[in-house]
Structures are given as structure tokens and as C-alpha cells.
Amino acid sequence: MKISGIELFHIAIPFAKPYRLSKAYGTLHEAHAVIFRLNTDEGIIGLGEADPMNPFTEETPGTVMSITRDALAPLVLGRDPGQMPAIESSLDRAVQGHPTARGAINMALYDICGKVLGIPVHQMLGGLYHAELPILWGIGSDGPKEDLAAIEDLRQLSCRTIMIKMGSLPIADEIKRMISARRHFKEEIKFVVDANQGWEESEALVFIEATREFPPDLIEQPVKRWNILGLRRIRDRASCLVSADEALVSPQDAAELIRHRAVDVFSIKVSKNGGLVRSKQIAQTAETFGIKCLMNSMFEFGITQAALLQVGCTLPNLIEMGHAYGSVVRMSDDVTDFGRNIKGATVRVPQTNGLGVDLDEEKLRRYTQDYVKI
């Protein structure tokens, strides 16, 4: 079997409602992705998805499409998809960076191989550890009154882990939000505070001290990605767990975070981390050093969510809270059928071959803004 062609679809779909993040990212109204379709000479198709979001990533949909056309595709076309290690090695030698584009190809290769072998991808990654997982749901940056209403709505859906986006308001207001949420819901809800690099180190430390009686369960990436020593100082002072997200892209980043003992938790995103192989490698390295993993998401559609689930369901070192498998529910629509795996606040691992997700061709055409065939 040989890879005979690659198709790229730049799609854009509005959120169900605007999503306000930290001051580093602003308020988002729609999500962009590049859908990959790897065709083979035997008619088996592999699906991948890149989820670039500058400045969260250094990539954009345009760079994903151009680097794939100019540099990645020539190294993939004509190759046997079953020779993934050799293909990955070729790409490593030829291309620096571009993890979301690389990750999309890796997803598609796994999808093809799973379909050829007649097994779900998780069986290729070590086997099933979790048949289902609780879902983490997120709320945007707002005031305490609006937060309580949004959290209550999610609680009614049986959600027990909620990510509160912070980093856009003055730190005094963020403190009020956290105290209000914890005081109202007590320990019934696990709270993840995600500042998305929106705080100065001094602000993060003020937040930790002011919320010591009403703390979150986890603080994610409070400071800039390069401030590893700052993360360590925050971890040393925090009464909750601290996680790296934007600071954790490559396995080398994982090693640096471990060396500095900077965090308790790794936030893994299959698109951000360059595919299933690297995500699994990061998770296994974390396990070796006693670090837990949070399966997290960009603003993803169903292919990346399916790939994330295939990795997450194999890991013994997941943090005991919800994980971000509800991205498609935040969207006004999706081009896949991943949503069928979600029931209430739980996601069930599909047992179908490959990644376990299919495209809706009509919706793919409807939402495509740019198309490249290689």
C-alpha cells in the first residue's frame, strides 16, 4: 500500500457563543482547522487535523497548508503508511517545528494503519486502560455572577470538572471569581484555572495567596511559556497543582520542565504536541517522574478529539478529574461524527477501526475556505 495523494481543507466554524480568553488571545468567535485526507492506492483514507491558533501556536492555517505542500508531502507521497517510524524520521530530518502540521499527518497514518489492521488505534498504542472518561467543560472570562450561572448549568449536566478561563481581567477581579465559585460550589466541583499566559509572575503569586482558603484544584500556564523558573516558584507557593500547557510542546520541553521540577501536571494536546507518537512519549516520560497528565484540547473538531481520546484511554497516569473531550460541543457545528461518543459529561471510547471517526462530506464542503490537492 502506498500514499497516493493528500487533500487539505481549511475550515472555519463559529463557536456556539463567543469565547473570551486571556488578554494574550482575546475573544474568539470562530475556530479554524486544516483537515487532512491521506489517500492510498488501495482506497483506504486516513484522516488528520491540524489546529493552529497564532499566537498560541507559531502556526496558522496558511503555514500548515504551505509547509505540507512544499516540505511534508514530498516526503510522504509514495510511502507505505505502515512504515511510520521511517516516515517520522524523514520528517524530523527535513522539517523543524510545525507540530500541528506534523501531528495531522501522524493522525492520518495511524488512522490508515488501524483500518488496515482492523483495530482501534488504542490497540496500537498499548491497549485500553479507560473505557470512558469524564469530560472537563470550560467557561470563558466573565464576572462572578455570570460564572455561577454558567457553572450551575454545567453542574446540572453532571459535569464535575470546570475550567475557568482567566488572564483578561484585573487580578483582583480574578480572585473574586475564584472565591465566589469555590464558596458557592465547595468541593462538589473541581476547578481548573487557566490563565493562558495572561498573568505576570507577581500576579499569579498574589492570586495564590488571596485564594488560599478557596483555591482551585489546578492552575494551568499562569505565566509566559518561556518562564520555566517562574512556574517553579509558583508551584513552590501554590496550595494546588500547577500545570504546563503552552510551555509543553515537544518531548524536549517535557525534559526541561522535569529538570526544573516546574509543574505537577502536563497538559497534553495531540495537535499541539505533534501527533499521537509524541503525545504518548510525553505522557510516558511524565509517568516515569510521577507527573500526572491532563488530556486537553485546542479549539478542535472531531478528528483531533478522536486522536486525543485514542491516546488518553491508554494512559495510567491521568489526573483524577475531567478531561477536555467536549470541544465539538462548544462549536456551532462539526464536520465529523465524534459527538456520538459523548453522553452527558462522559466520553466513551469507540471500538471501531482506526481513529473511530468519520467525516460529513457535505459539511466539509460547506465550511471549507481553502482547498489544496497534492
C-alpha positions as CSV (number, residue, x, y, z in Angstrom):
1,M,0.0,0.0,0.0
2,K,1.2,3.5,-0.9
3,I,0.1,7.0,-0.1
4,S,-1.1,8.3,-3.4
5,G,-2.4,11.8,-2.5
6,I,-3.0,14.4,0.2
7,E,-6.0,16.8,0.4
8,L,-6.1,19.8,2.7
9,F,-9.3,21.6,3.7
10,H,-9.0,24.9,5.7
11,I,-12.3,25.1,7.6
12,A,-13.8,27.7,9.8
13,I,-16.9,27.2,12.1
14,P,-18.3,29.7,14.6
15,F,-18.4,28.9,18.3
16,A,-21.9,28.3,19.7
17,K,-21.2,31.5,21.6
18,P,-18.1,33.8,21.7
19,Y,-15.3,32.5,24.0
20,R,-13.3,35.1,26.0
21,L,-9.8,34.0,26.9
22,S,-6.8,35.8,28.4
23,K,-5.5,39.1,27.2
24,A,-2.9,37.1,25.2
25,Y,-5.7,35.7,23.0
26,G,-8.7,37.9,23.3
27,T,-12.3,36.9,22.5
28,L,-12.7,34.2,19.8
29,H,-15.8,33.9,17.6
30,E,-14.8,31.0,15.3
31,A,-12.5,28.1,15.2
32,H,-10.1,27.3,12.3
33,A,-8.6,24.0,11.4
34,V,-7.0,22.2,8.5
35,I,-8.5,18.8,7.7
36,F,-6.1,16.3,6.2
37,R,-7.2,13.4,4.0
38,L,-4.4,11.0,3.1
39,N,-5.4,8.8,0.1
40,T,-3.9,5.4,-0.7
41,D,-3.6,3.4,-3.8
42,E,-5.9,0.8,-2.2
43,G,-8.7,3.2,-1.5
44,I,-8.2,3.4,2.3
45,I,-8.3,7.0,3.6
46,G,-6.6,8.4,6.7
47,L,-8.0,11.5,8.4
48,G,-5.9,14.1,10.3
49,E,-6.5,17.6,11.7
50,A,-4.2,20.5,12.4
51,D,-5.5,23.1,14.9
52,P,-3.1,26.1,14.6
53,M,-4.0,29.2,16.6
54,N,-1.5,32.0,16.5
55,P,-0.2,33.2,19.0
56,F,-1.0,30.1,21.0
57,T,0.9,28.2,18.3
58,E,3.5,29.7,15.9
59,E,1.5,28.2,13.0
60,T,-1.6,29.4,11.1
61,P,-3.9,27.6,8.7
62,G,-1.9,29.1,5.9
63,T,1.5,27.9,7.1
64,V,0.1,24.5,7.8
65,M,-1.0,24.2,4.1
66,S,2.1,25.7,2.7
67,I,4.6,23.6,4.7
68,T,2.6,20.5,4.0
69,R,2.6,21.2,0.2
70,D,6.2,22.3,0.0
71,A,8.0,20.1,2.5
72,L,6.0,17.4,4.1
73,A,4.0,15.9,1.2
74,P,7.1,15.1,-0.9
75,L,8.4,13.0,2.0
76,V,5.1,11.2,2.5
77,L,3.8,10.5,-1.0
78,G,4.6,7.1,-2.4
79,R,5.5,5.8,1.1
80,D,4.0,2.8,2.8
81,P,1.8,4.2,5.7
82,G,2.8,1.1,7.8
83,Q,6.4,2.4,8.0
84,M,5.5,5.2,10.3
85,P,8.9,5.3,12.2
86,A,10.7,5.7,8.9
87,I,8.4,8.4,7.7
88,E,8.6,10.3,11.1
89,S,12.4,10.1,10.9
90,S,12.4,11.6,7.4
91,L,10.2,14.4,8.5
92,D,12.4,15.0,11.6
93,R,15.5,15.5,9.4
94,A,13.8,17.7,6.9
95,V,11.4,20.0,8.9
96,Q,12.0,21.9,12.1
97,G,8.9,22.9,14.1
98,H,5.4,22.9,12.6
99,P,4.0,20.4,15.1
100,T,0.3,20.8,14.2
101,A,1.0,20.0,10.6
102,R,3.2,17.1,11.6
103,G,0.6,16.0,14.0
104,A,-2.1,15.9,11.4
105,I,-0.1,13.6,9.2
106,N,0.7,11.4,12.1
107,M,-3.0,11.1,13.0
108,A,-3.8,10.2,9.4
109,L,-1.1,7.5,9.3
110,Y,-2.5,5.9,12.4
111,D,-6.0,6.1,11.0
112,I,-4.9,4.2,7.9
113,C,-3.0,1.6,9.8
114,G,-5.8,0.9,12.2
115,K,-8.2,0.5,9.3
116,V,-5.8,-1.9,7.5
117,L,-5.3,-4.0,10.6
118,G,-9.0,-3.9,11.6
119,I,-8.4,-2.5,15.1
120,P,-8.9,0.8,17.0
121,V,-5.8,2.9,17.2
122,H,-5.5,2.5,21.0
123,Q,-4.6,-1.1,20.5
124,M,-1.6,0.1,18.6
125,L,-0.6,2.4,21.5
126,G,-0.5,-0.3,24.2
127,G,-4.2,-1.2,24.8
128,L,-7.3,0.1,26.5
129,Y,-6.9,1.4,30.1
130,H,-10.1,3.5,30.4
131,A,-13.3,2.6,28.5
132,E,-14.7,6.0,29.2
133,L,-13.6,9.3,30.7
134,P,-15.3,12.2,32.5
135,I,-15.3,15.5,30.5
136,L,-13.9,18.8,31.6
137,W,-16.0,21.7,30.4
138,G,-14.8,25.3,30.1
139,I,-16.3,28.7,30.8
140,G,-15.0,32.0,29.4
141,S,-13.8,35.1,31.2
142,D,-16.7,36.9,32.8
143,G,-17.9,38.2,36.2
144,P,-18.7,36.2,39.3
145,K,-22.5,36.3,38.8
146,E,-22.2,35.1,35.2
147,D,-19.7,32.4,36.3
148,L,-22.0,31.0,38.9
149,A,-24.9,30.7,36.3
150,A,-22.7,29.1,33.8
151,I,-21.2,26.6,36.3
152,E,-24.7,25.7,37.6
153,D,-25.8,25.0,34.0
154,L,-22.9,22.6,33.6
155,R,-23.5,21.0,37.1
156,Q,-27.0,20.2,36.0
157,L,-25.5,18.2,33.1
158,S,-23.5,16.2,35.7
159,C,-20.2,17.9,34.9
160,R,-17.8,17.8,37.9
161,T,-14.7,19.5,36.4
162,I,-14.8,23.0,35.1
163,M,-12.1,25.1,33.6
164,I,-12.4,28.8,34.3
165,K,-10.6,31.0,31.8
166,M,-8.7,33.8,33.4
167,G,-6.0,36.3,32.5
168,S,-8.0,39.0,30.9
169,L,-9.3,40.9,33.9
170,P,-7.5,42.7,36.7
171,I,-6.1,40.2,39.2
172,A,-8.4,41.5,42.0
173,D,-11.4,40.5,39.8
174,E,-10.0,37.1,39.1
175,I,-9.6,36.5,42.8
176,K,-13.2,37.4,43.4
177,R,-14.3,35.0,40.7
178,M,-12.4,32.1,42.2
179,I,-13.5,32.8,45.8
180,S,-17.1,33.1,44.6
181,A,-17.1,29.8,42.6
182,R,-15.4,27.8,45.4
183,R,-17.5,29.3,48.2
184,H,-20.7,28.5,46.3
185,F,-19.9,25.0,44.9
186,K,-17.5,24.0,47.7
187,E,-15.8,20.6,46.8
188,E,-18.6,19.4,44.6
189,I,-16.8,20.8,41.5
190,K,-13.1,20.5,40.6
191,F,-11.9,23.8,39.3
192,V,-9.1,24.3,36.8
193,V,-8.0,28.0,36.4
194,D,-6.4,28.6,33.0
195,A,-4.7,31.9,32.6
196,N,-3.3,31.1,29.2
197,Q,0.0,33.0,29.9
198,G,-2.1,36.1,30.9
199,W,-0.5,36.8,34.2
200,E,2.8,38.2,35.4
201,E,4.5,36.0,37.9
202,S,3.7,38.6,40.7
203,E,0.0,38.5,39.8
204,A,0.0,34.7,40.0
205,L,1.6,34.8,43.4
206,V,-1.0,37.3,44.6
207,F,-3.8,35.1,43.3
208,I,-2.4,32.1,45.1
209,E,-2.1,33.9,48.4
210,A,-5.6,35.6,48.2
211,T,-7.4,32.3,47.3
212,R,-5.6,30.1,49.8
213,E,-8.8,29.4,51.7
214,F,-10.8,28.9,48.4
215,P,-8.2,27.5,46.0
216,P,-8.7,25.9,42.6
217,D,-7.7,22.3,42.2
218,L,-5.2,23.2,39.4
219,I,-3.7,26.3,37.8
220,E,-2.7,26.0,34.2
221,Q,0.0,28.0,32.5
222,P,-0.3,31.2,34.5
223,V,2.8,32.9,33.0
224,K,4.6,33.1,29.7
225,R,5.8,29.8,28.2
226,W,9.5,30.7,28.5
227,N,9.3,31.4,32.2
228,I,10.1,27.9,33.5
229,L,11.7,29.2,36.7
230,G,8.7,31.3,37.3
231,L,6.5,28.2,37.0
232,R,8.7,26.5,39.6
233,R,8.4,29.5,42.0
234,I,4.6,29.4,41.6
235,R,4.5,25.7,42.1
236,D,6.5,26.1,45.3
237,R,4.0,28.6,46.7
238,A,0.7,27.1,45.4
239,S,-1.7,25.1,47.6
240,C,-3.0,23.4,44.4
241,L,-1.5,21.6,41.4
242,V,0.3,23.6,38.7
243,S,0.2,22.6,35.0
244,A,2.2,23.5,31.9
245,D,0.4,23.9,28.6
246,E,2.0,26.4,26.2
247,A,5.3,25.6,27.8
248,L,5.0,21.9,26.8
249,V,5.2,21.3,23.0
250,S,8.0,18.8,22.5
251,P,9.4,15.9,24.4
252,Q,12.4,18.2,25.0
253,D,10.1,20.7,26.7
254,A,8.9,17.9,28.9
255,A,12.5,17.1,29.9
256,E,13.2,20.8,30.7
257,L,10.1,21.1,32.9
258,I,11.0,17.9,34.7
259,R,14.6,19.0,35.2
260,H,13.4,22.2,36.9
261,R,10.6,20.5,38.8
262,A,8.4,23.2,37.5
263,V,5.0,21.6,37.4
264,D,2.8,18.8,38.8
265,V,0.8,18.1,35.7
266,F,1.4,18.0,31.9
267,S,-1.4,19.4,29.7
268,I,-1.3,17.2,26.6
269,K,-2.9,18.2,23.3
270,V,-2.3,15.9,20.3
271,S,-2.3,18.7,17.7
272,K,0.0,21.0,19.8
273,N,2.3,18.1,20.7
274,G,2.8,16.9,17.1
275,G,0.6,13.8,16.9
276,L,0.0,10.6,18.8
277,V,3.5,9.3,18.9
278,R,4.9,12.4,20.6
279,S,1.9,12.8,22.9
280,K,2.3,9.2,24.1
281,Q,6.1,9.8,24.5
282,I,5.5,12.9,26.7
283,A,2.9,11.0,28.8
284,Q,5.2,8.1,29.4
285,T,8.1,10.4,30.4
286,A,5.7,12.1,32.8
287,E,4.7,8.8,34.3
288,T,8.4,7.9,34.9
289,F,8.8,11.0,37.0
290,G,5.5,10.8,38.9
291,I,3.8,13.6,36.9
292,K,0.1,13.3,36.0
293,C,-1.4,14.2,32.6
294,L,-4.4,16.3,31.7
295,M,-5.8,15.5,28.3
296,N,-6.6,18.9,27.0
297,S,-7.7,20.5,23.7
298,M,-7.2,23.4,21.4
299,F,-10.4,24.6,19.7
300,E,-10.7,21.2,18.0
301,F,-13.0,19.4,15.8
302,G,-13.7,15.7,15.9
303,I,-10.6,14.2,14.3
304,T,-8.2,15.7,16.8
305,Q,-10.6,14.9,19.6
306,A,-10.7,11.3,18.4
307,A,-6.9,11.1,18.3
308,L,-6.7,12.6,21.8
309,L,-9.2,10.0,23.1
310,Q,-7.2,7.2,21.5
311,V,-4.1,8.3,23.4
312,G,-5.8,9.3,26.7
313,C,-7.6,6.0,27.1
314,T,-4.3,4.1,27.2
315,L,-2.7,6.2,30.0
316,P,-2.5,5.0,33.6
317,N,-1.3,8.4,34.9
318,L,-4.2,10.7,34.1
319,I,-5.1,13.2,36.7
320,E,-8.3,12.3,38.6
321,M,-10.6,14.9,37.1
322,G,-12.4,15.6,33.8
323,H,-10.5,15.8,30.5
324,A,-11.2,18.1,27.5
325,Y,-13.2,15.9,25.2
326,G,-16.1,18.4,24.8
327,S,-14.6,20.7,22.2
328,V,-17.1,19.8,19.5
329,V,-19.9,20.8,21.8
330,R,-18.5,24.3,22.1
331,M,-18.8,24.7,18.3
332,S,-22.0,25.6,16.4
333,D,-21.3,22.5,14.2
334,D,-18.7,19.9,13.4
335,V,-17.5,18.1,10.2
336,T,-17.3,14.7,12.0
337,D,-19.5,12.4,14.0
338,F,-17.3,12.5,17.1
339,G,-20.2,13.9,19.1
340,R,-21.9,10.4,19.2
341,N,-19.3,9.3,21.7
342,I,-20.4,12.0,24.2
343,K,-23.2,11.3,26.7
344,G,-23.8,13.9,29.3
345,A,-20.5,14.6,30.9
346,T,-18.8,11.4,29.8
347,V,-17.0,10.3,26.6
348,R,-16.9,6.7,25.6
349,V,-14.0,5.2,23.7
350,P,-15.2,3.9,20.3
351,Q,-14.2,0.4,19.3
352,T,-14.4,1.0,15.5
353,N,-11.2,0.7,13.4
354,G,-8.7,3.5,13.1
355,L,-9.4,6.7,14.9
356,G,-13.0,5.8,15.1
357,V,-14.4,9.0,13.4
358,D,-15.9,9.8,10.1
359,L,-16.3,12.9,8.0
360,D,-19.5,14.5,7.0
361,E,-18.7,15.4,3.4
362,E,-21.5,17.9,2.9
363,K,-20.5,19.8,6.0
364,L,-16.8,19.6,5.0
365,R,-17.7,21.3,1.7
366,R,-19.9,23.9,3.4
367,Y,-17.2,25.1,5.8
368,T,-14.1,24.9,3.6
369,Q,-12.5,28.2,3.0
370,D,-9.4,27.0,1.1
371,Y,-8.5,23.6,-0.6
372,V,-5.3,22.1,-1.8
373,K,-4.8,18.8,-3.5
374,I,-1.4,17.3,-3.7
